[in-house]
Amino acid sequence: MEVRDYCTNVSAELAGWKAKMHDVVNKLDHVSTGAKEKVVPEVNELHMIIDELGDRIARLGRECSTNWKPERGQDHEVIWPKQFGETWDSISQSDLGG
């Protein structure tokens, strides 16, 4: 699998989980006040998870290059996009579900 495909797949998977979490929170937001008081800490935690998923999706969008083809320098030397090496240095396993 190419890196571009991997980044796209991970981003889509995270977006799917974010949508599922948002649906659960939305359902909990519509329960009666008495029942809602019992699950406030859990709902707040779900909101934090949704925010974290959004941050990870945005980070993948920024750090996964849109141009995966090497550029040619003046002496025809292949020059890879600058962020290629930086991307793998700044992404932890937890960003990719590991």
MARPA-864396 format. One record per residue: chain; residue in three letters; x, y, z of N, C-alpha, C in turn. Coordinates in Angstrom, 1 decimal. Each point is the difference from the previous one (the first is absolute). Layout:
N
A, Ala, X, Y, Z, X, Y, Z, X, Y, Z
...
//
This chain:
98
A, Met, 0.9, -1.2, 0.0, -0.9, 1.2, 0.0, 0.9, 1.2, 0.0
A, Glu, -0.3, 1.0, -0.8, 0.7, 1.2, -0.1, -0.3, 0.9, 1.2
A, Val, 0.9, 0.8, 0.4, -0.1, 0.9, 1.1, -1.3, 0.9, -0.1
A, Arg, -0.1, 0.5, -1.2, -1.2, 0.9, -0.3, -1.3, -0.8, 0.3
A, Asp, -0.1, -1.2, -0.5, -1.2, -0.8, 0.3, -0.2, -0.3, 1.5
A, Tyr, 1.1, -0.2, 0.6, 0.0, -0.3, 1.5, -0.6, 1.2, 0.7
A, Cys, 0.6, 1.2, -0.3, -0.5, 1.2, 0.7, -1.5, 0.3, -0.3
A, Thr, -0.4, -0.2, -1.2, -1.4, 0.1, -0.4, -0.9, -0.9, 0.8
A, Asn, 0.5, -1.3, 0.1, -0.8, -1.0, 0.7, -0.1, 0.3, 1.5
A, Val, 1.1, 0.4, 0.6, 0.0, 0.3, 1.4, -0.9, 1.2, 0.3
A, Ser, 0.1, 1.0, -0.8, -0.8, 1.2, 0.1, -1.5, -0.4, -0.1
A, Ala, -0.3, -0.8, -1.0, -1.4, -0.4, -0.1, -0.5, -0.9, 1.2
A, Glu, 0.8, -0.8, 0.5, -0.3, -0.8, 1.1, -0.3, 0.8, 1.2
A, Leu, 0.9, 1.0, 0.3, -0.1, 0.9, 1.1, -1.3, 0.8, -0.1
A, Ala, -0.3, 0.5, -1.2, -1.2, 0.8, -0.3, -1.2, -0.9, 0.3
A, Gly, 0.0, -1.2, -0.4, -1.1, -0.9, 0.3, -0.2, -0.2, 1.5
A, Trp, 1.0, -0.2, 0.8, -0.1, -0.2, 1.4, -0.5, 1.3, 0.7
A, Lys, 0.5, 1.2, -0.6, -0.4, 1.3, 0.6, -1.5, 0.1, -0.3
A, Ala, -0.5, -0.4, -1.1, -1.5, 0.1, -0.3, -0.8, -0.9, 0.9
A, Lys, 0.5, -1.2, 0.3, -0.7, -0.9, 0.8, 0.0, 0.5, 1.5
A, Met, 1.1, 0.6, 0.4, 0.0, 0.6, 1.4, -0.9, 1.2, 0.1
A, His, -0.1, 0.8, -1.1, -0.9, 1.1, 0.0, -1.4, -0.4, 0.1
A, Asp, -0.4, -1.1, -0.7, -1.3, -0.5, 0.0, -0.4, -0.5, 1.4
A, Val, 0.9, -0.6, 0.7, -0.2, -0.5, 1.4, -0.3, 1.2, 0.9
A, Val, 0.9, 1.0, -0.1, -0.1, 1.2, 0.8, -1.3, 0.7, -0.3
A, Asn, -0.4, 0.1, -1.2, -1.3, 0.6, -0.4, -1.2, -0.7, 0.6
A, Lys, 0.1, -1.3, 0.0, -1.1, -0.8, 0.6, -0.1, 0.3, 1.5
A, Leu, 1.2, 0.1, 0.7, 0.1, 0.2, 1.4, -0.5, 1.4, 0.3
A, Asp, 0.2, 1.0, -0.9, -0.4, 1.3, 0.3, -1.5, 0.2, 0.0
A, His, -0.7, -1.0, -0.6, -1.5, 0.1, -0.1, -0.7, -0.9, 1.0
A, Val, 0.7, -0.6, 1.0, -0.7, -0.7, 1.1, -0.5, 0.9, 1.0
A, Ser, -0.8, -0.5, 0.9, -0.6, 0.9, 1.1, 1.1, 0.5, 0.9
A, Thr, -0.3, 1.1, 0.6, 1.0, 0.7, 0.9, 0.5, -0.9, 1.1
A, Gly, -0.9, -0.7, 0.6, 0.4, -0.9, 1.1, 1.0, -1.1, -0.4
A, Ala, -0.3, -0.6, -1.2, 0.9, -1.0, -0.5, 1.3, 0.6, -0.5
A, Lys, -0.1, 1.2, -0.5, 1.2, 0.7, -0.6, 1.0, 0.3, 1.1
A, Glu, -0.5, 0.4, 1.2, 0.9, 0.3, 1.2, 0.8, -1.2, 0.3
A, Lys, -0.5, -1.2, -0.2, 0.8, -1.2, 0.4, 1.2, -0.3, -0.9
A, Val, -0.1, 0.5, -1.3, 1.0, -0.3, -1.0, 0.8, 1.3, -0.4
A, Val, -0.1, 1.1, 0.7, 0.7, 1.2, -0.3, 1.5, -0.2, -0.2
A, Pro, 0.7, -0.7, 1.0, 1.5, -0.2, -0.2, 0.3, -0.8, -1.3
A, Glu, -0.8, -1.0, -0.2, 0.3, -0.8, -1.2, -0.3, 0.8, -1.3
A, Val, -1.0, 0.8, 0.0, -0.3, 0.8, -1.2, 1.2, 1.0, -0.2
A, Asn, 0.4, 0.6, 1.1, 1.1, 1.0, -0.1, 1.3, -0.7, -0.6
A, Glu, 0.2, -1.3, 0.4, 1.2, -0.7, -0.5, -0.2, -0.3, -1.5
A, Leu, -1.2, -0.3, -0.4, -0.3, -0.3, -1.4, 0.3, 1.3, -0.8
A, His, -0.4, 1.1, 0.5, 0.3, 1.3, -0.7, 1.5, 0.2, -0.1
A, Met, 0.8, -0.4, 1.0, 1.4, 0.1, -0.1, 0.6, -0.9, -1.0
A, Ile, -0.6, -1.2, -0.1, 0.5, -1.0, -1.0, -0.3, 0.5, -1.4
A, Ile, -1.2, 0.6, -0.2, -0.4, 0.5, -1.3, 0.9, 1.1, -0.4
A, Asp, 0.4, 0.9, 0.9, 0.9, 1.1, -0.3, 1.4, -0.6, -0.3
A, Glu, 0.4, -1.0, 0.7, 1.3, -0.6, -0.3, 0.0, -0.7, -1.4
A, Leu, -1.0, -0.6, -0.4, -0.1, -0.6, -1.3, 0.0, 1.1, -1.1
A, Gly, -0.7, 1.1, 0.3, 0.1, 1.1, -1.0, 1.4, 0.6, -0.1
A, Asp, 0.7, 0.1, 1.1, 1.4, 0.4, 0.0, 0.9, -0.9, -0.8
A, Arg, -0.2, -1.3, 0.2, 0.8, -1.0, -0.7, -0.3, 0.0, -1.5
A, Ile, -1.3, 0.2, -0.4, -0.3, 0.0, -1.4, 0.6, 1.3, -0.6
A, Ala, -0.1, 1.1, 0.7, 0.6, 1.2, -0.6, 1.5, -0.1, -0.1
A, Arg, 0.7, -0.7, 1.0, 1.4, -0.2, -0.1, 0.4, -0.9, -1.2
A, Leu, -0.7, -1.0, -0.2, 0.2, -0.8, -1.2, -0.1, 0.8, -1.3
A, Gly, -1.0, 0.8, 0.0, -0.2, 0.8, -1.2, 1.1, 1.0, -0.2
A, Arg, 0.6, 0.5, 1.0, 1.1, 0.9, -0.1, 1.3, -0.7, -0.3
A, Glu, 0.3, -1.1, 0.6, 1.3, -0.7, 0.0, 0.1, -1.0, -1.1
A, Cys, -1.1, -0.5, -0.5, 0.1, -0.9, -1.2, 0.1, 0.8, -1.2
A, Ser, 1.1, 0.0, -0.7, 0.2, 0.8, -1.2, -1.0, -0.3, -1.1
A, Thr, -0.4, 1.1, -0.7, -0.9, -0.2, -1.1, 0.8, -0.3, -1.3
A, Asn, 1.3, 0.3, 0.0, 0.8, -0.2, -1.1, 1.0, -1.1, 0.3
A, Trp, -0.2, -1.2, -0.4, 0.9, -1.1, 0.3, 1.0, -0.3, -1.0
A, Lys, 0.0, 0.8, -1.1, 0.9, -0.3, -1.1, 1.3, 0.8, 0.3
A, Pro, 1.2, -0.5, -0.2, 1.2, 0.7, 0.2, 0.1, 1.2, -1.0
A, Glu, 0.7, 1.0, 0.5, 0.2, 1.2, -0.9, 1.4, -0.2, -0.6
A, Arg, 0.3, 0.6, -1.1, 1.3, -0.1, -0.6, 0.8, 1.3, 0.2
A, Gly, 1.2, -0.1, 0.6, 0.8, 1.2, 0.2, 0.6, 0.4, -1.4
A, Gln, 0.8, 1.1, 0.1, 0.6, 0.5, -1.3, 1.0, -1.1, -0.6
A, Asp, 0.6, -0.7, 0.9, 1.0, -1.0, -0.6, -0.7, -1.4, -0.1
A, His, -1.3, 0.0, -0.1, -0.9, -1.2, -0.2, 0.1, -1.0, 1.2
A, Glu, 0.4, 0.5, 1.2, 0.0, -0.8, 1.2, -1.4, -0.1, 0.5
A, Val, -0.4, -1.1, 0.5, -1.4, -0.2, 0.5, 0.0, 0.7, 1.4
A, Ile, -1.0, 0.9, 0.2, -0.2, 0.6, 1.3, -1.4, -0.3, 0.5
A, Trp, 0.0, -0.7, 1.1, -1.3, -0.4, 0.6, -0.6, 1.2, 0.7
A, Pro, -1.4, 0.1, 0.1, -0.6, 1.1, 0.7, 0.6, 0.1, 1.4
A, Lys, 0.2, 1.3, 0.4, 0.7, 0.3, 1.2, -0.7, -0.7, 1.2
A, Gln, -1.3, 0.0, 0.1, -0.7, -0.5, 1.2, 0.1, -1.5, 0.1
A, Phe, 0.4, -0.8, -1.1, 0.0, -1.4, 0.1, 0.7, -0.6, 1.2
A, Gly, 1.2, 0.4, 0.2, 0.8, -0.5, 1.2, -0.6, 0.6, 1.3
A, Glu, -0.4, 1.2, 0.0, -0.6, 0.7, 1.2, -1.3, -0.7, 0.4
A, Thr, -0.7, -0.5, -0.9, -1.3, -0.6, 0.3, 0.2, -1.2, 0.9
A, Trp, 0.9, -0.9, -0.4, 0.1, -1.2, 0.8, 0.7, 0.3, 1.3
A, Asp, 0.8, 1.1, 0.1, 0.6, 0.3, 1.3, -1.0, 0.6, 1.0
A, Ser, -1.1, 0.6, -0.5, -0.9, 0.7, 0.9, -1.3, -0.8, 0.2
A, Ile, -0.2, -1.1, -0.6, -1.2, -0.8, 0.2, 0.3, -1.2, 0.9
A, Ser, -0.7, -0.1, 1.1, 0.2, -1.1, 1.0, -0.9, -1.2, -0.4
A, Gln, 0.3, -1.1, 0.6, -0.9, -1.2, -0.3, -1.4, 0.3, 0.5
A, Ser, -0.2, 0.7, 1.0, -1.4, 0.3, 0.5, -0.8, 0.8, -1.0
A, Asp, 0.7, 0.8, -0.9, -0.7, 0.8, -1.0, -0.5, -1.0, -1.1
A, Leu, 0.5, -1.1, -0.1, -0.4, -1.0, -1.0, -0.7, -1.2, 0.6
A, Gly, -0.4, 0.1, 1.2, -0.8, -1.0, 0.7, 0.9, -1.1, 0.6
A, Gly, 1.3, 0.2, 0.1, 0.9, -1.0, 0.6, 0.3, 0.1, 1.4
//
